[in-house]
């Protein structure tokens, strides 16, 4: 009986042992291959040339922000000033901005701007991201931590921009702001709160329906005191977006036409056959093209 049990154990263990040996052999082989290619070495950080990443604390907003800066080619030895492109959602949009600026430089030979991308605590959708806090102009019970746009704009206007202008070779008359979706809502808020802060405000598919369209009340207050809107404005919406995006977008466009603001240069486009997400890369390219070429 013991011999039968022993033989059964041997018959059971043999294939298991063979599989384990095979797994160990394959693992050792992969380790040798990876070591040969250097993958087993300590990982190194991938960096973007001519770029810098720093964290800046805002006393006005009471928050920390990641600031990603890219310097134009030849910046160190240049004797001239450079335009500055400010991009919100910087954790996501720093690299895409560089790609599209590169395309425009190759196609239209635009002067390369200094790029300043402002991060909000992490990639969109991650727990630390605070875009719903910083991009919303009013507090809405349905959106936790909302209503932080006034503080975020104060940070940009009174802390970030002065720091950039002091430390870098900036053309203070040639600033551009770009934002998409909730970032587009913030750009719209900026348009009616501090329009002279930027030469160009580029608004991609803005979430104008937020809090029952509260941004339209902000525009109404601005119009009651001002007949001039001295800024170049680009607004986009996708042809396949939901009515919740399209309807208030068209409402804003009609309102700007009706107001007939002095000094306002205005461009509105509808990109056919794109949704809210698939339209984002097309929008950035077209918006930057318009800002830096007028086309």
C-alpha positions in Angstrom: 0.0 0.0 0.0 2.8 2.4 0.8 4.6 1.5 -2.5 1.4 2.3 -4.4 1.1 5.6 -2.6 4.8 6.4 -3.3 4.4 5.5 -7.0 1.3 7.7 -7.2 3.2 10.6 -5.6 6.1 10.1 -8.1 3.7 10.1 -11.0 2.0 13.2 -9.7 5.1 15.2 -8.9 7.1 14.3 -12.1 5.0 16.5 -14.5 4.8 19.3 -11.9 8.5 19.2 -11.4 9.0 19.2 -15.2 6.8 22.2 -15.6 8.5 24.1 -12.8 11.9 23.3 -14.3 10.7 24.5 -17.7 9.4 27.8 -16.1 12.6 28.4 -14.3 14.6 27.8 -17.5 12.5 30.2 -19.5 12.7 32.8 -16.7 16.5 32.6 -16.6 16.7 32.8 -20.4 14.5 36.0 -20.4 16.7 37.5 -17.6 19.8 36.9 -19.7 18.2 38.4 -22.8 16.9 41.4 -20.8 20.2 42.0 -19.1 21.9 41.9 -22.5 19.7 44.7 -23.6 20.1 46.6 -20.4 16.4 46.3 -19.3 17.4 44.7 -16.0 19.4 47.9 -15.1 17.8 50.6 -12.9 15.2 52.5 -14.9 16.1 56.0 -15.9 13.7 59.0 -16.2 12.7 59.9 -19.7 13.0 63.7 -20.2 12.1 66.2 -22.9 15.0 68.2 -24.1 15.0 72.0 -23.3 12.3 71.5 -20.7 12.0 71.9 -17.0 9.5 70.7 -14.3 9.0 72.5 -11.0 6.3 72.7 -8.3 5.0 76.1 -7.4 3.0 76.8 -4.3 0.2 79.4 -4.6 -0.4 81.6 -1.6 -3.5 83.0 -3.2 -5.1 79.6 -4.0 -3.5 77.7 -1.2 -2.5 74.9 -3.6 0.5 73.4 -5.2 0.8 73.3 -9.0 3.2 71.4 -11.3 4.6 73.7 -13.9 6.1 72.3 -17.1 8.2 74.7 -19.1 9.7 74.2 -22.6 12.2 76.6 -23.9 12.5 77.4 -27.7 15.5 76.3 -29.7 18.3 78.8 -29.2 16.7 80.4 -26.2 19.9 80.6 -24.1 21.7 82.8 -26.6 18.7 84.7 -28.0 18.6 88.4 -27.6 14.9 88.7 -28.3 11.7 88.1 -26.4 9.5 85.1 -26.9 5.7 84.7 -27.0 4.3 82.5 -24.2 1.7 79.8 -24.5 -0.1 78.9 -21.3 -1.9 75.5 -21.3 -4.1 74.2 -18.5 -4.5 70.4 -18.0 -0.7 70.5 -18.2 -0.2 67.0 -16.9 -1.9 65.7 -20.0 -1.3 68.4 -22.6 2.3 69.4 -22.2 3.6 66.8 -24.7 0.8 67.2 -27.3 1.3 70.9 -27.3 5.0 70.4 -28.2 4.0 68.1 -31.0 1.5 70.4 -32.6 3.8 73.4 -32.2 6.5 71.4 -34.0 4.1 70.7 -36.9 3.2 74.4 -37.2 6.9 75.4 -37.1 7.6 73.0 -39.9 4.6 73.9 -42.0 4.3 77.7 -41.3 7.6 78.6 -39.8 5.9 80.2 -36.8 8.2 81.6 -34.0 8.4 79.0 -31.3 6.8 80.2 -28.1 7.8 79.4 -24.5 5.4 76.7 -23.4 4.1 76.9 -19.8 1.8 74.0 -19.0 0.0 74.0 -15.6 -0.7 70.7 -13.9 -3.5 70.1 -11.5 -2.3 67.2 -9.3 -2.1 64.4 -11.9 -3.5 63.1 -15.1 -7.1 63.6 -15.9 -9.2 60.9 -14.2 -6.7 60.1 -11.5 -7.6 60.7 -7.8 -5.3 63.6 -7.3 -6.5 65.6 -10.3 -8.2 68.9 -9.3 -9.5 70.3 -12.6 -13.1 70.2 -11.3 -11.9 72.5 -8.5 -9.7 74.9 -10.4 -11.7 75.2 -13.7 -15.2 75.8 -12.2 -16.3 79.4 -11.8 -19.1 78.8 -9.3 -19.6 76.3 -6.5 -22.0 73.5 -7.4 -23.1 71.0 -4.8 -23.1 68.3 -7.5 -19.4 68.8 -8.0 -17.2 68.4 -4.9 -14.5 71.1 -4.3 -15.9 73.2 -7.1 -15.8 77.0 -7.5 -12.0 77.4 -7.5 -11.7 79.3 -10.8 -11.4 82.7 -9.1 -8.4 81.5 -7.0 -6.8 79.6 -9.9 -7.0 82.7 -12.1 -5.6 84.8 -9.3 -2.7 82.4 -9.1 -2.0 82.6 -12.9 -2.4 86.4 -13.0 -0.6 87.5 -9.9 1.9 84.7 -9.1 2.7 82.5 -12.2 2.8 85.1 -15.0 4.9 87.6 -13.0 7.3 84.9 -12.1 7.6 83.7 -15.7 8.0 87.3 -16.9 10.8 88.0 -14.4 12.7 84.8 -14.9 12.3 84.3 -18.7 12.6 86.3 -21.9 8.9 86.8 -22.5 7.0 89.1 -24.8 4.4 90.3 -22.3 2.2 91.5 -25.2 2.0 88.1 -26.7 0.5 85.6 -24.3 -1.9 82.8 -25.3 -4.2 80.7 -23.1 -5.5 77.3 -24.2 -8.0 75.1 -22.5 -10.3 72.2 -23.5 -13.5 70.9 -22.1 -13.5 71.9 -18.4 -10.3 73.8 -19.3 -12.3 75.5 -22.0 -14.8 76.5 -19.3 -12.0 78.1 -17.4 -10.7 79.9 -20.5 -14.3 81.2 -21.1 -14.4 82.4 -17.5 -11.0 84.1 -18.0 -12.3 85.8 -21.2 -15.0 87.7 -19.2 -12.9 88.3 -16.1 -9.4 89.2 -17.4 -9.6 89.5 -21.2 -6.6 91.8 -21.4 -4.3 89.3 -19.6 -3.9 87.4 -22.9 -3.6 88.3 -26.6 -5.3 85.0 -27.6 -7.7 82.9 -25.7 -8.3 79.5 -27.3 -11.4 77.6 -26.1 -11.9 74.0 -27.1 -15.4 72.4 -26.6 -16.0 74.3 -23.4 -18.3 72.8 -20.7 -20.6 75.9 -20.8 -23.5 74.0 -19.4 -21.8 73.6 -16.0 -24.0 74.8 -13.1 -26.9 75.7 -15.3 -24.7 77.9 -17.5 -23.4 80.1 -14.8 -20.7 81.4 -17.0 -23.4 83.3 -19.0 -24.2 85.3 -15.9 -20.5 86.2 -15.7 -20.6 87.4 -19.3 -23.8 89.4 -18.6 -22.1 91.2 -15.7 -19.1 92.0 -17.9 -21.2 93.4 -20.7 -23.1 95.7 -18.3 -19.8 97.5 -17.6 -17.8 97.0 -20.8 -18.4 97.5 -24.5 -14.9 96.4 -25.5 -13.4 92.9 -25.4 -9.8 93.4 -26.4 -8.7 89.8 -27.2 -8.5 87.2 -30.0 -10.9 84.3 -29.3 -11.1 80.9 -30.9 -14.1 78.6 -30.0 -14.6 75.1 -31.2 -17.2 72.3 -30.8 -17.4 68.9 -32.4 -20.1 68.0 -34.9 -20.9 64.7 -33.1 -20.9 66.1 -29.6 -24.0 65.8 -27.3 -26.6 68.6 -27.3 -25.3 69.5 -23.8 -22.1 70.6 -25.4 -23.3 71.9 -28.7 -26.3 74.0 -27.6 -24.6 76.3 -25.1 -21.6 76.6 -27.5 -23.9 77.9 -30.2 -25.5 80.2 -27.6 -22.2 81.7 -26.7 -21.3 82.3 -30.4 -24.6 84.0 -31.0 -24.2 86.1 -27.9 -20.8 87.3 -29.0 -22.2 88.2 -32.4 -25.1 90.1 -30.8 -23.0 92.0 -28.3 -20.7 93.3 -31.1 -17.9 93.9 -28.7 -15.3 96.4 -29.8 -11.7 95.1 -30.4 -12.9 91.5 -30.3 -11.4 89.2 -33.0 -13.5 86.1 -33.1 -13.2 82.7 -34.8 -15.7 79.9 -34.3 -15.5 76.4 -35.9 -17.5 73.2 -35.8 -15.3 70.2 -36.6 -17.4 67.6 -38.5 -17.4 63.9 -37.6 -15.7 64.2 -34.2 -16.9 63.6 -30.7 -15.9 65.4 -27.6 -12.8 63.2 -27.1 -11.8 62.5 -30.7 -12.0 66.2 -31.5 -9.5 67.2 -28.9 -6.2 66.7 -30.9 -7.7 68.3 -34.0 -8.9 71.3 -31.9 -5.5 71.9 -30.4 -3.8 71.9 -33.7 -6.4 74.2 -35.4 -6.5 76.6 -32.4 -2.7 77.0 -32.3 -2.6 77.4 -36.0 -5.1 80.2 -35.9 -3.4 81.9 -32.9 0.1 81.9 -34.5 -0.7 82.2 -38.2 -4.2 83.7 -38.4 -5.3 80.8 -40.7 
